[in-house]
Amino acid sequence: MQELIAPRDLIFFNQDWAQLGTKTGLIDELRIITGIGHDVLIHALPFRYVAVAQKMSWTASRETTRVEDTAYCLLGIFDVNMPLLYGEGNKAFRRLQGEIFRSTPDLSSLAWRVHPRKMAEQEYGGHSGDELVCGVLAESPRWFATCGSIDKFRQRNHHEFVLTHAGIKIQWPLFYEENMASQDRYCGYVLRLDCYNGSLDDAVGISLRKCGPDQFLRVDPNGYSQYQSSWTSEAHLTVSMGSVTEVRYLITDLLLLGTRWSKSGSVSDIWSLTRRTRHDVIQVKRPFWGQFYDAWSSSGFDLQDEVF
């Protein structure tokens, strides 16, 4: 892929060494086959402006002989270095994502999507009836297959996020949204990823579940929480949770919580999660028309389930 993107001039030949055409002349065919944007192929868009999620989408259908090579073949695209450790399996892609976080301040790395049923069959034995929660890192480039239209907002952010042994440490705005239009109002935590899906009006966020003091897992791995920057109405209420300088942790693997019900630690249902991570809680039940304005300490309060 690097050999396709990097050169400005490129000539293609068939197996009999008959010339098929040039990069410029075959630009539309190359775009359709690879998914790489026209602006990227002709160097009209600086490569550093391309979102990590979009780059991952270009490799989603790539097949390799060894599992580890699905990660190692991407080192050049993301301009990172890491040891090649054959035998580690899918951990290679996890390590790659860690190196990308260290070198590239781009939260679109978390904008992957995968159908819950596929995830459940692969990791959880097929029990997909309950709401699933999982770590925030992807298991494979294939999970970025639908990210070809993801683009970064151009403004620079100055918030910190780094991969640690406890998960992804972030100092980044976290929002809580409610759908007030029905008795069964939707509510949940949303992390905005500083990117959009095709249109500037479709900013992308992911839904989170609180699983411990300042610890969060991803919920609804098949979808985004799309929002508009000015989105506030009688039906929807979106509020910022705490200070943007607060430190929070996005859990990358359920095994970090000490849980053992999944072979890989990558997925669980919400009932199993809460049963194993919450032992002594106090619930503060509010009426339908009520709102919480503040809680102390906020790190130990789950606004979604209304429990300390």
N, C-alpha and C positions, 0 to 999 in steps of 0.2 A: 504493500500500500504506500509506503514511503517513496518507493521507486516510481509510483504513479503520480503522486502529488508534488514531490520536490522539483523535478525537471520542468522547465518552461517549454522545452522542445523535446518531443518524444516520437519515435517512429515505431509502428507495430508491424510485425511480420507473422505469417502463418507458419505451420510446421514445415512447409517446403521453402521457406525463406522468400516467399512472394510478399511484397509490401501490401499491407491492408489499408494503411492511412496514417495520419499524424494525430497527435493529441488534440490539436486545435480542430482538425477536421472531424474527429470522432467524439467531440466533447459531449454531445447530447446522448450518444450511446453509452459513454463512460458514466455519465451522471445516472442514467437509468439502471445500469448494471450494478454500480457500486453504492448508490445512494449519496455519494459525495456531491455537495452543492457546486453549481457552476462557478460561483465566485471563488470557491476554494481551489478548484482545479486550475483556473486561469490566474490565480494569485491576486485577485482583486480584493479579497478579504484576508487580512493578516491571520495567520493560523492561530495566534494566541487569542483571537476573539471568538473562536469556535468553542462552543460549550463542550465540556467533557462528555456529557450524556450523548450529544450528537456524534462525537467521534466514536464512542462506544457502539452506536447504532450501525456504523459502517462495518463493524466486525461481527455483528450478531449472528450471521449465518456462516461464519468461517468454521471449517472443520480441521482439526489437527489430529495427528496420530497419537500424541501424548496429551493428556489432560492439561498438564502444566504449560504446554506451549500455547494454549489459548490466552494465557497471561503474558508469557515471555515474548510472543510475537508483537506485543503492543508497546514494548519498552521505548522504541524509537518514536512512535506516534506521540507519546506523552512526555518524551524527553526525560525519562527517569532511568535510574540504574538500580539493580538489585541482584543478589546472587541467584544463580540458576540451581535450584535444588530439586532434581528429579526424584519423584517418590512422594512428594507432599500433596499431590492431587489438587483438589479445589482450593487448598490453602494458598496456592500460588496467586490466584486471582484476588484473594483477600489481601495478600501482601502488596500486590500491585495497587489496589485501591488506597492502601495506607501510604504508599510512596507518592501517589498522585495528590493526596490530601496535604502531604508535607510540602510539595512543590508548587501546587496550583490552588489558589484561593477561589474555588468554584464549587458551590453547593449543588450544582446540577448533577454532580456525582451521585446524588441520592434520588434522582428523578426517574429511576427505573420503574417498570410495571411488569407484573406477572399475574396470570390468572390464578385466583386462590385455589381452584380445583386442581390445577396442575401442580401448584406448590404442595397442596395437601397430599396428593397421590405420590409425589416424589419424596417428601420428607416426613409425612405424618400418617402414613398408612391408609390414606383415603378418607379419613374422617373430616369432611369439609362442611358439616352442617352448622358449626358454630363460627362466630366471628374470629378470624385468625389474626394473631399478632406475630411479629417477626423482628429480627434485627434490621438495621437500616442499610446495611451493605448488601449488594447484589451477590448472588452465588455464581453468576456466569454472565458473559457479555450478551447472551441471548435475552437476558431480562431487559436489555436496552433496545430491543428490536423496534419498539414503537416511538423511539426518541429522536427520529430523524428531523423533526421540526422544532426541537428545543434550541433556544438561543438565549444567551446571557444578556441581561441589561448592561448597558455600557458603563454606567457610573461605577466608580471604584468603592468598595466597602472597606471598612477598617475594623471589622469584628474578627475575633479570633476563633478558629476551629482547628483542632489538631487531634489525631488519632492517638489514644493512650491505652494502657492496659485495662482501664475501666470503661472504655468506649470512646466515642468522639466527643471531646470536650469543646463546647461551643459557648461563645459570648455573642448571642445573636437574638434578635427579637422573636419572642414566642407569642402566639395569639390564641385566643379562645373565642370560638364562634358558636352562636346559638341560632337555631331556626325557631322563631317564636310563633310561627304561623299555625302550628297544630298542637294538640294536647300532648302528643308524643314528640316533643320538640327535639330536634337533633342538637347535640352539643359535642364539642370535642376540641382538643388542642391541635393547632395547625402551625407547622414550621414553613415559612415562606422561603423558597429556594433561590431567590434573586435571578429567576429566569422565566421565560414564557414559552408557550407552546403554539408557535405559528403566528400569533397575533399579540401585540402589546397589551391588548385587553384581556388576554388569557394568561395572567401570571400564574405560576405553578407553585403549589405548596403540597406538603404531605401531611396526612392525619397521624397524630401520635396518641399513645396511651401512656399515662403516668403509671410507673410500676415500682417506684421507690422515691426516696428523697432526691429530687432533682434528676431523676432517671426516667427516660422515655423510650418506648418501643414504637415501631411503625404498625399501624393498623390500616386495613383496606389496601393491600399491596397491588390491587388491580386498578386503582384510580388515583387521581390527583384531587386536591382541594383547590380548585381554581377560584380566583378572586380578582376583584378590581381594587385599585388603590383607594378609591373613594366609596367602597362598598359598605354602606350603612343604611338600613331602612327599618321600618316597623317589623318586617318579617325576619330580618337578619340583624344580629347584634355581633359585632366583632370588637373585642377589646384586647389591648396589649397586656401581657402577663408580666408584671414586675419590670425591673430595670433591664435595659439592653446590656448592662455590664454584668448581670447575674450569670454565674457559671452553671451550665446544665450538661448532662451527659446523655448522648444518644447511644443506646445499647446496640452493639454490633452482633452479639451472639447471646442467646438465652442462657448459655452456660455461665456467663458472667454473673448471672443472678443466683447461681448455685442450683439451678433446676436440672432435672435429669430425665424428663419424660420424653425427650426427642432424641433420636439417634445422633443427629448432627447438631442439635441445639439451635436450629435455625427457625423453627416455627412451632407455635402452640395455639390452642384456642384460648379465648379470653377467660373462660371460666376456670380452666386449669391454672392459668397464670395467677389470677387473683387468689385462688385457694391456697397456692403455695407461697405467695409473697406477702400476703396480708394475714396476720394472726390476731392482733389486737387493734381494732379500729373504733373510732367514734364517728357516727354519721350525724350530720347536721342537715336535717331535711327542711327544705324551704317550700313555701307555697308556689303554685304555678306562676303567680304574678311577681314573685320576689326575685331579688338580685343580690348576689354577693358583691360587696365593694372591696373588701380586703380580708386577708387572713394572716395570722401569725402563729407559727412561722410558715411562710408560703411554701418553703421547700417540702414540708411534710403534709401539705393539704392538697387533695385531689379535687379540683373544682368539678370535674365531670361526674364523679361518683359521690361528691359531697361528703368526703370522709377525711378525718385526720388519722 
